[in-house]
């Protein structure tokens, strides 16, 4: 046994987020494991109207945005998540014109959607304006997404917005935090039904779908349930070092389509050069799940 | 500032491995980040002839083997690594008869190789018998690999063994720890040259190839260098939640073959049912790298 003296950064809820110079991410959705990042400097820490928001400069992972104790963005690896959640549904659609982004207050998904020159209108519906303000201040490489003239922002509940805008969108992307706190309803069937109604015929939904290594007990029943409504429901994933267990998945569901596993449009060389993660080959590979996840999510329905 | 009283488990080198009930993996090869696992009970901890060896029962990840402070195995996710490092080269070979495993003292790779009924002889060359002894005691689900009658074990340096056994093997699998400490030579060109000489014509090498998110500066020059000798050199990866950044890669190189990206043999239903990770579809998908890794490793040579 020994005594240690540690500098602790206590958040508003009384939980220690930073101990002895390291941010520790411990959550009830990933018991018994924790990711830690070394902190260089705390840039800001306060409560928004909805959640605890911490921004710090890390030693090796760039700027880090944390909501309610959970890493949302590091500027070192965020491109993997943003590119894959945006370009899989957008390239799976032959001609997307109107795109709705729910959540995604940091602007990273907007940045990716805006690369599609055929898209005419991008609406972001974020309930917590505090995230947008923090991103514009501390994460300019993501918040650049707000600069595109096709983007308009609604500060309101996504479900309510969709109720008022039925059969309106070719692609809906839900970039949410984990199903605890303000985002918990985004992981339930009624929210998916609302997205279905807000899609145009031929439309595609792509949502943050948690991690196949941790949350099959959440993913399987949700996919079973929404398969009653959507024409097709598929699951893909991408690698994300700073998310729990190093991966994050996407639920991709359609209104009047068979599958989103193959890109429907060619990518220009200009766009491919700008991207750091997504490629047409990776689009297809992202749907190929390990045996345990394939069985748990889809049973014997597919190999 | 506050005072905390922590129970600390000090290893022989004086480094704290377990603090306040959590094992923390901090390493010079992944600066500024750490994976932590909650410890239920320390099962053993001592120095072998070569390295510091810790085995503990974790709260949520089964039994965990740690060498020199780095997680080698958790019984919750080890199948991903073992299946992929073994079945990619074995299914890429049309008729593997003699297989050499270098390292892999825990026995998990042997367990996977032994599923191939056509394989006649499996030789394991492990320099540290202490790992084998610990695995047989604490990791029976991996050490079961030693029970196969086709397996024979050499406790010796792999390079020396290969020097004495030239043109002998259809597949060589190097299941090593990180290129620091006893395994550092396994990440150098002379070791790859020794593997090349020990392969039969048409043979395949598959080695632990570190992480594309962390070690491109190690991977690129090594692949460049060994491409002078081998007929083909490719890179694949698998997801591994308890390895740094959640993924681990494989360098797959051949003597007289063009590529290992497509399985050469069909898998029986019996084997597919036993496997938790590898599938023929995943074999192909594992070679599809994110844009940043593809560019960094292979430059403009391939997309």
Interface residues (C-beta under 8 A of the other chain):
Chain A: X1 X2 X3 X4 X5 X6 X7 X8 X22 X24 X31 X32 X33 X34 X35 X36 X37 X38 X58 X59 X60 X61 X77 X79 X80 X213 X239 X240 X241 X242 X245 X246 X247 X272 X275 X276 X277 X278 X279 X281 X282 X284 X285 X288 X289 X290 X291 X292 X294 X303
Chain B: X1 X2 X3 X4 X5 X6 X7 X8 X22 X24 X31 X32 X33 X34 X35 X36 X37 X38 X58 X59 X60 X61 X77 X79 X80 X213 X239 X240 X241 X242 X245 X246 X247 X272 X275 X276 X277 X278 X279 X281 X282 X284 X285 X288 X289 X290 X291 X292 X294 X303
